[in-house]
């Protein structure tokens, strides 16, 4: 991945998202509260700075985030799609899929979210913790180790 210092001005966040179509970033609270205290302070400072910079912009009062996996509707059983509110039609020209809000989904070319159980534990009022992976920096080769 490209180092942040190598990026043109104002491209670091866009580049971090890579080729996803994500419009939002969702961060698991349990994992964030499991990070070291200094990391948490830096994160909170960045979040507060973001809030202050855009306090004049109207924003939605809340969002509904659901753990999911992405699948092509062509491989999801019709009854499952219908339970999720999709309109499914099969005809001589192929299949047609429509999301609950009326947007057409192109079978093999787009994916739909299928709810799954979230593997990350609930934050439990600040008590839940997950042990972070402890990264150990290993020299790439001996030349770097002797510098």
N, CA, C and O of each residue as an XYZ file, in Angstrom:
588
protein
N       0.844     -1.179      0.000
C       0.000      0.000      0.000
C       0.889      1.242      0.000
O       1.986      1.231      0.559
N       0.412      2.300     -0.625
C       1.148      3.552     -0.716
C       1.232      4.227      0.650
O       0.247      4.284      1.387
N       2.400      4.729      0.975
C       2.565      5.450      2.236
C       1.813      6.776      2.158
O       1.781      7.417      1.108
N       1.211      7.184      3.273
C       0.426      8.423      3.302
C       1.277      9.612      2.871
O       0.773     10.513      2.201
N       2.539      9.634      3.237
C       3.404     10.775      2.901
C       3.702     10.850      1.408
O       4.145     11.895      0.932
N       3.469      9.765      0.648
C       3.729      9.754     -0.791
C       2.526     10.201     -1.616
O       2.612     10.241     -2.844
N       1.413     10.535     -0.979
C       0.186     10.863     -1.695
C       0.064     12.354     -1.956
O       0.578     13.170     -1.190
N      -0.634     12.715     -3.063
C      -0.918     14.133     -3.284
C      -1.812     14.655     -2.160
O      -2.487     13.875     -1.487
N      -1.818     15.970     -1.959
C      -2.667     16.575     -0.933
C      -4.108     16.105     -1.091
O      -4.606     15.975     -2.209
N      -4.776     15.851      0.031
C      -6.192     15.497      0.094
C      -6.562     14.163     -0.545
O      -7.741     13.940     -0.818
N      -5.619     13.273     -0.794
C      -5.945     11.972     -1.389
C      -5.786     10.799     -0.432
O      -6.113      9.673     -0.807
N      -5.305     11.009      0.769
C      -5.003      9.887      1.672
C      -6.238      9.055      1.995
O      -6.179      7.828      1.928
N      -7.363      9.695      2.347
C      -8.570      8.940      2.691
C      -9.119      8.235      1.461
O      -9.461      7.054      1.524
N      -9.206      8.948      0.341
C      -9.710      8.327     -0.892
C      -8.865      7.112     -1.269
O      -9.407      6.073     -1.648
N      -7.561      7.234     -1.169
C      -6.671      6.127     -1.512
C      -6.823      4.978     -0.519
O      -6.752      3.814     -0.914
N      -7.029      5.282      0.751
C      -7.208      4.233      1.756
C      -8.408      3.357      1.426
O      -8.361      2.146      1.643
N      -9.486      3.947      0.905
C     -10.680      3.186      0.546
C     -10.458      2.300     -0.679
O     -11.268      1.416     -0.955
N      -9.382      2.525     -1.409
C      -9.037      1.774     -2.611
C     -10.195      1.795     -3.604
O     -10.784      2.852     -3.831
N     -10.535      0.651     -4.201
C     -11.553      0.622     -5.246
C     -12.953      0.304     -4.742
O     -13.836     -0.018     -5.537
N     -13.167      0.388     -3.439
C     -14.513      0.120     -2.930
C     -15.448      1.257     -3.332
O     -15.003      2.349     -3.683
N     -16.718      0.988     -3.276
C     -17.730      2.008     -3.527
C     -18.305      2.522     -2.201
O     -19.355      3.163     -2.180
N     -17.622      2.241     -1.123
C     -18.110      2.620      0.204
C     -18.230      4.126      0.330
O     -17.325      4.872     -0.042
N     -19.360      4.559      0.860
C     -19.581      5.964      1.118
C     -19.343      6.301      2.587
O     -19.220      7.470      2.953
N     -19.280      5.270      3.423
C     -19.086      5.456      4.854
C     -18.054      4.462      5.368
O     -17.816      3.420      4.757
N     -17.455      4.796      6.482
C     -16.522      3.917      7.167
C     -17.182      3.479      8.471
O     -17.601      4.321      9.266
N     -17.277      2.197      8.693
C     -17.854      1.658      9.919
C     -16.723      1.024     10.717
O     -16.014      0.151     10.216
N     -16.558      1.462     11.955
C     -15.494      0.938     12.808
C     -16.114      0.246     14.022
O     -16.944      0.841     14.709
N     -15.727     -1.001     14.296
C     -16.283     -1.708     15.457
C     -15.816     -1.077     16.767
O     -14.618     -1.008     17.044
N     -16.771     -0.623     17.560
C     -16.464      0.036     18.828
C     -15.658     -0.873     19.749
O     -14.727     -0.410     20.409
N     -15.999     -2.157     19.804
C     -15.284     -3.087     20.676
C     -13.793     -3.144     20.327
O     -12.945     -3.182     21.218
N     -13.481     -3.151     19.036
C     -12.067     -3.213     18.640
C     -11.361     -1.896     18.963
O     -10.213     -1.889     19.408
N     -12.060     -0.784     18.734
C     -11.427      0.506     19.039
C     -11.159      0.649     20.535
O     -10.106      1.154     20.924
N     -12.100      0.211     21.383
C     -11.873      0.331     22.832
C     -10.878     -0.705     23.331
O     -10.469     -0.670     24.492
N     -10.486     -1.628     22.456
C      -9.468     -2.624     22.809
C      -8.056     -2.154     22.467
O      -7.078     -2.801     22.842
N      -7.949     -1.042     21.767
C      -6.634     -0.516     21.398
C      -5.992      0.163     22.611
O      -6.682      0.512     23.570
N      -4.657      0.349     22.563
C      -3.964      1.027     23.678
C      -4.520      2.432     23.914
O      -5.071      3.054     23.005
N      -4.369      2.918     25.136
C      -4.925      4.217     25.543
C      -4.455      5.360     24.642
O      -5.262      6.211     24.270
N      -3.177      5.397     24.287
C      -2.662      6.482     23.452
C      -3.325      6.473     22.080
O      -3.665      7.532     21.553
N      -3.513      5.296     21.498
C      -4.213      5.187     20.210
C      -5.636      5.727     20.362
O      -6.107      6.485     19.514
N      -6.319      5.339     21.439
C      -7.691      5.798     21.661
C      -7.751      7.322     21.762
O      -8.660      7.943     21.212
N      -6.790      7.925     22.458
C      -6.777      9.388     22.580
C      -6.603     10.052     21.215
O      -7.285     11.030     20.912
N      -5.680      9.518     20.379
C      -5.478     10.074     19.039
C      -6.736      9.927     18.189
O      -7.113     10.843     17.458
N      -7.381      8.762     18.293
C      -8.601      8.518     17.515
C      -9.709      9.477     17.926
O     -10.367     10.070     17.072
N      -9.914      9.630     19.217
C     -10.950     10.540     19.717
C     -10.645     11.972     19.273
O     -11.558     12.703     18.890
N      -9.391     12.375     19.317
C      -9.015     13.727     18.884
C      -9.346     13.922     17.400
O      -9.849     14.978     17.015
N      -9.074     12.931     16.580
C      -9.403     13.028     15.148
C     -10.913     13.084     14.935
O     -11.390     13.858     14.105
N     -11.670     12.271     15.672
C     -13.132     12.277     15.544
C     -13.712     13.619     15.987
O     -14.624     14.146     15.349
N     -13.188     14.164     17.071
C     -13.661     15.474     17.538
C     -13.326     16.567     16.526
O     -14.125     17.474     16.297
N     -12.147     16.478     15.923
C     -11.750     17.450     14.906
C     -12.682     17.365     13.693
O     -13.069     18.391     13.134
N     -13.038     16.157     13.293
C     -13.966     15.964     12.176
C     -15.344     16.544     12.512
O     -15.943     17.241     11.692
N     -15.841     16.256     13.715
C     -17.141     16.793     14.147
C     -17.150     18.319     14.101
O     -18.096     18.926     13.598
N     -16.091     18.935     14.629
C     -16.017     20.395     14.668
C     -15.935     20.996     13.264
O     -16.545     22.031     12.996
N     -15.196     20.359     12.383
C     -15.012     20.892     11.035
C     -16.307     20.879     10.231
O     -16.487     21.706      9.337
N     -17.213     19.945     10.541
C     -18.441     19.827      9.753
C     -19.706     19.973     10.588
O     -20.762     19.460     10.216
N     -19.603     20.676     11.723
C     -20.792     20.853     12.563
C     -21.866     21.675     11.859
O     -23.032     21.620     12.249
N     -21.496     22.439     10.825
C     -22.445     23.256     10.069
C     -23.177     22.462      8.985
O     -24.110     22.982      8.373
N     -22.773     21.214      8.736
C     -23.377     20.390      7.683
C     -24.476     19.519      8.282
O     -24.251     18.804      9.259
N     -25.674     19.584      7.686
C     -26.768     18.746      8.157
C     -26.423     17.282      7.908
O     -25.962     16.914      6.827
N     -26.653     16.458      8.919
C     -26.349     15.032      8.807
C     -27.526     14.221      9.331
O     -28.333     14.709     10.122
N     -27.605     12.992      8.883
C     -28.674     12.105      9.340
C     -28.554     11.921     10.850
O     -27.443     11.900     11.380
N     -29.671     11.788     11.547
C     -29.612     11.609     13.000
C     -29.059     10.243     13.412
O     -28.638     10.070     14.556
N     -29.054      9.280     12.502
C     -28.534      7.958     12.837
C     -28.451      7.082     11.604
O     -28.962      7.430     10.539
N     -27.807      5.952     11.761
C     -27.654      4.990     10.673
C     -27.905      3.600     11.220
O     -27.718      3.353     12.412
N     -28.323      2.698     10.362
C     -28.535      1.310     10.742
C     -27.442      0.477     10.084
O     -27.441      0.308      8.865
N     -26.530     -0.035     10.866
C     -25.421     -0.833     10.342
C     -25.694     -2.297     10.649
O     -25.972     -2.658     11.793
N     -25.615     -3.134      9.625
C     -25.898     -4.561      9.778
C     -24.722     -5.355      9.213
O     -24.274     -5.099      8.095
N     -24.226     -6.315      9.987
C     -23.177     -7.199      9.477
C     -23.750     -8.001      8.311
O     -24.885     -8.474      8.378
N     -22.975     -8.152      7.254
C     -23.483     -8.874      6.086
C     -22.343     -9.497      5.297
O     -21.167     -9.234      5.549
N     -22.717    -10.317      4.352
C     -21.778    -10.798      3.331
C     -22.396    -10.424      1.990
O     -23.617    -10.317      1.876
N     -21.574    -10.229      0.993
C     -22.046     -9.787     -0.310
C     -22.091    -10.967     -1.265
O     -21.115    -11.707     -1.397
N     -23.218    -11.140     -1.924
C     -23.406    -12.241     -2.869
C     -24.090    -11.728     -4.131
O     -24.859    -10.768     -4.090
N     -23.800    -12.379     -5.245
C     -24.533    -12.109     -6.474
C     -25.940    -12.660     -6.309
O     -26.089    -13.788     -5.839
N     -26.979    -11.915     -6.675
C     -28.342    -12.427     -6.503
C     -28.594    -13.703     -7.302
O     -29.513    -14.458     -6.985
N     -27.793    -13.950     -8.327
C     -27.947    -15.172     -9.129
C     -27.715    -16.439     -8.311
O     -28.229    -17.501     -8.660
N     -26.941    -16.339     -7.221
C     -26.619    -17.535     -6.433
C     -27.404    -17.606     -5.118
O     -27.253    -18.561     -4.357
N     -28.234    -16.605     -4.854
C     -29.035    -16.582     -3.633
C     -30.420    -17.139     -3.963
O     -31.029    -16.709     -4.943
N     -30.931    -18.081     -3.172
C     -32.274    -18.616     -3.440
C     -33.324    -17.494     -3.461
O     -33.277    -16.561     -2.660
N     -34.264    -17.615     -4.396
C     -35.307    -16.594     -4.546
C     -36.063    -16.337     -3.251
O     -36.383    -15.189     -2.941
N     -36.355    -17.395     -2.485
C     -37.133    -17.200     -1.252
C     -36.360    -16.355     -0.237
O     -36.963    -15.583      0.509
N     -35.033    -16.493     -0.204
C     -34.207    -15.679      0.703
C     -34.251    -14.213      0.267
O     -34.418    -13.320      1.097
N     -34.101    -13.972     -1.032
C     -34.166    -12.603     -1.540
C     -35.527    -11.978     -1.246
O     -35.603    -10.815     -0.849
N     -36.585    -12.734     -1.436
C     -37.931    -12.202     -1.171
C     -38.120    -11.893      0.316
O     -38.747    -10.893      0.665
N     -37.581    -12.748      1.194
C     -37.672    -12.485      2.638
C     -36.975    -11.170      3.001
O     -37.365    -10.493      3.952
N     -35.945    -10.820      2.237
C     -35.202     -9.585      2.472
C     -35.839     -8.389      1.765
O     -35.309     -7.279      1.813
N     -36.993     -8.623      1.103
C     -37.719     -7.533      0.472
C     -37.413     -7.306     -0.992
O     -37.879     -6.326     -1.573
N     -36.638     -8.190     -1.603
C     -36.307     -8.041     -3.018
C     -37.467     -8.515     -3.882
O     -38.200     -9.432     -3.511
N     -37.622     -7.880     -5.036
C     -38.559     -8.343     -6.048
C     -37.753     -9.188     -7.029
O     -36.735     -8.727     -7.547
N     -38.193    -10.415     -7.291
C     -37.459    -11.330     -8.162
C     -38.388    -11.771     -9.288
O     -39.494    -12.251     -9.040
N     -37.938    -11.608    -10.508
C     -38.713    -12.051    -11.669
C     -37.797    -12.831    -12.602
O     -36.668    -12.418    -12.869
N     -38.295    -13.969    -13.099
C     -37.546    -14.768    -14.066
C     -38.360    -14.819    -15.348
O     -39.556    -15.110    -15.325
N     -37.713    -14.539    -16.453
C     -38.406    -14.555    -17.739
C     -37.508    -15.082    -18.838
O     -36.364    -15.461    -18.588
N     -38.026    -15.105    -20.057
C     -37.240    -15.638    -21.186
C     -35.965    -14.847    -21.461
O     -35.012    -15.373    -22.035
N     -35.954    -13.574    -21.048
C     -34.767    -12.734    -21.278
C     -33.806    -12.747    -20.096
O     -32.834    -11.993    -20.082
N     -34.069    -13.601    -19.101
C     -33.200    -13.674    -17.933
C     -33.918    -13.279    -16.661
O     -35.140    -13.133    -16.639
N     -33.158    -13.111    -15.622
C     -33.717    -12.777    -14.316
C     -33.605    -11.282    -14.048
O     -32.685    -10.612    -14.516
N     -34.572    -10.779    -13.281
C     -34.579     -9.369    -12.897
C     -34.700     -9.301    -11.381
O     -35.563     -9.941    -10.781
N     -33.805     -8.502    -10.767
C     -33.784     -8.348     -9.315
C     -33.933     -6.868     -8.981
O     -33.294     -6.012     -9.594
N     -34.782     -6.581     -8.005
C     -35.002     -5.205     -7.581
C     -34.902     -5.135     -6.060
O     -35.499     -5.945     -5.351
N     -34.141     -4.157     -5.568
C     -33.955     -3.993     -4.128
C     -35.253     -3.520     -3.482
O     -36.160     -3.069     -4.182
N     -35.356     -3.615     -2.151
C     -36.574     -3.141     -1.477
C     -36.903     -1.674     -1.758
O     -38.066     -1.277     -1.688
N     -35.875     -0.856     -2.077
C     -36.152      0.558     -2.381
C     -36.320      0.826     -3.875
O     -36.321      1.979     -4.307
N     -36.462     -0.254     -4.673
C     -36.807     -0.108     -6.086
C     -35.663     -0.005     -7.072
O     -35.904      0.252     -8.252
N     -34.430     -0.194     -6.639
C     -33.301     -0.121     -7.564
C     -33.051     -1.481     -8.204
O     -33.062     -2.509     -7.526
N     -32.827     -1.475     -9.506
C     -32.552     -2.731    -10.203
C     -31.118     -3.184     -9.941
O     -30.190     -2.374     -9.927
N     -30.952     -4.489     -9.734
C     -29.637     -5.084     -9.507
C     -29.354     -6.002    -10.685
O     -30.159     -6.876    -11.006
N     -28.210     -5.805    -11.329
C     -27.827     -6.655    -12.455
C     -27.177     -7.917    -11.916
O     -26.066     -7.876    -11.386
N     -27.872     -9.035    -12.052
C     -27.474    -10.338    -11.527
C     -26.014    -10.598    -11.297
O     -25.562    -10.516    -10.155
N     -25.259    -10.904    -12.309
C     -23.858    -11.312    -12.123
C     -22.917    -10.134    -11.896
O     -21.776    -10.324    -11.476
N     -23.385     -8.921    -12.171
C     -22.494     -7.762    -12.134
C     -22.570     -6.950    -10.852
O     -21.737     -6.073    -10.621
N     -23.555     -7.232    -10.020
C     -23.694     -6.518     -8.754
C     -23.979     -7.524     -7.654
O     -24.482     -8.618     -7.912
N     -23.660     -7.151     -6.445
C     -23.918     -8.024     -5.304
C     -24.946     -7.376     -4.382
O     -25.160     -6.164     -4.408
N     -25.566     -8.214     -3.577
C     -26.549     -7.743     -2.606
C     -26.086     -8.167     -1.212
O     -25.424     -9.194     -1.067
N     -26.434     -7.372     -0.173
C     -26.021     -7.721      1.190
C     -26.950     -8.765      1.800
O     -28.173     -8.624      1.760
N     -26.354     -9.814      2.364
C     -27.110    -10.839      3.081
C     -26.691    -10.769      4.542
O     -25.512    -10.947      4.848
N     -27.635    -10.513      5.459
C     -27.284    -10.379      6.879
C     -26.617    -11.636      7.434
O     -26.989    -12.759      7.093
N     -25.621    -11.418      8.299
C     -24.931    -12.515      8.995
C     -24.778    -12.116     10.462
O     -24.964    -10.952     10.817
N     -24.443    -13.072     11.298
C     -24.165    -12.792     12.713
C     -22.820    -12.070     12.786
O     -21.843    -12.516     12.184
N     -22.768    -10.979     13.506
C     -21.533    -10.211     13.648
C     -20.547    -10.998     14.506
O     -20.867    -11.333     15.647
N     -19.350    -11.305     13.985
C     -18.372    -12.074     14.758
C     -17.677    -11.258     15.862
O     -17.027    -11.828     16.739
N     -17.815     -9.935     15.816
C     -17.184     -9.089     16.834
C     -18.168     -8.912     17.989
O     -19.330     -8.579     17.760
N     -17.721     -9.127     19.213
C     -18.637     -9.018     20.355
C     -19.187     -7.600     20.539
O     -18.552     -6.615     20.160
N     -20.377     -7.522     21.127
C     -20.999     -6.243     21.464
C     -20.086     -5.494     22.429
O     -19.380     -6.124     23.216
N     -20.087     -4.179     22.385
C     -19.161     -3.391     23.209
C     -19.435     -3.499     24.710
O     -18.565     -3.173     25.518
N     -20.611     -3.943     25.085
C     -20.965     -4.216     26.485
C     -20.640     -3.058     27.424
O     -19.958     -3.236     28.434
N     -21.138     -1.863     27.076
C     -20.962     -0.655     27.893
C     -19.491     -0.393     28.255
O     -19.180      0.065     29.354
N     -18.606     -0.690     27.312
C     -17.193     -0.404     27.514
C     -16.390     -1.518     28.145
O     -15.184     -1.376     28.351
N     -17.045     -2.630     28.456
C     -16.332     -3.710     29.159
C     -15.717     -4.744     28.223
O     -14.743     -5.400     28.592
N     -16.263     -4.901     27.023
C     -15.757     -5.936     26.108
C     -14.403     -5.527     25.541
O     -14.192     -4.371     25.174
N     -13.513     -6.470     25.477
C     -12.183     -6.249     24.900
C     -11.812     -7.440     24.027
O     -12.187     -8.580     24.303
N     -11.058     -7.145     22.959
C     -10.487     -8.163     22.089
C      -8.996     -7.872     22.062
O      -8.595     -6.729     21.842
N      -8.190     -8.862     22.278
C      -6.742     -8.650     22.323
C      -6.230     -8.288     20.928
O      -6.386     -9.078     19.997
N      -5.615     -7.098     20.764
C      -5.068     -6.735     19.449
C      -3.881     -7.618     19.090
O      -3.166     -8.112     19.963
N      -3.686     -7.805     17.798
C      -2.514     -8.512     17.300
C      -1.300     -7.654     17.590
O      -1.285     -6.469     17.258
N      -0.296     -8.227     18.195
C       0.908     -7.465     18.515
C       1.875     -7.575     17.355
O       2.462     -8.630     17.113
N       2.033     -6.477     16.643
C       2.889     -6.439     15.466
C       4.345     -6.378     15.892
O       4.716     -5.586     16.758
N       5.154     -7.209     15.286
C       6.587     -7.212     15.556
C       7.280     -6.838     14.255
O       7.125     -7.525     13.245
N       8.042     -5.751     14.277
C       8.773     -5.335     13.086
C       9.999     -6.211     12.911
O      10.873     -6.266     13.776
N      10.049     -6.895     11.779
C      11.167     -7.778     11.459
C      11.903     -7.173     10.278
O      11.263     -6.817      9.288
N      13.225     -7.042     10.341
C      13.972     -6.489      9.206
C      13.742     -7.319      7.954
O      13.662     -8.546      8.014
N      13.635     -6.628      6.805
C      13.402     -7.308      5.530
C      14.599     -8.185      5.170
O      14.427     -9.303      4.683
N      15.809     -7.683      5.409
C      17.006     -8.488      5.151
C      18.091     -8.100      6.149
O      17.942     -7.140      6.905
N      19.153     -8.839      6.142
C      20.234     -8.610      7.097
C      20.862     -7.229      6.942
O      21.298     -6.642      7.932
N      20.918     -6.693      5.710
C      21.517     -5.392      5.500
C      20.800     -4.342      6.327
O      21.443     -3.493      6.945
N      19.436     -4.391      6.346
C      18.675     -3.443      7.150
C      18.935     -3.658      8.639
O      18.958     -2.696      9.406
N      19.132     -4.905      9.054
C      19.317     -5.219     10.471
C      20.631     -4.648     10.994
O      20.737     -4.357     12.186
N      21.620     -4.482     10.147
C      22.922     -4.007     10.596
C      23.090     -2.498     10.427
O      24.125     -1.955     10.813
N      22.107     -1.816      9.864
C      22.214     -0.358      9.657
C      22.133      0.398     10.940
O      22.207      1.627     10.937
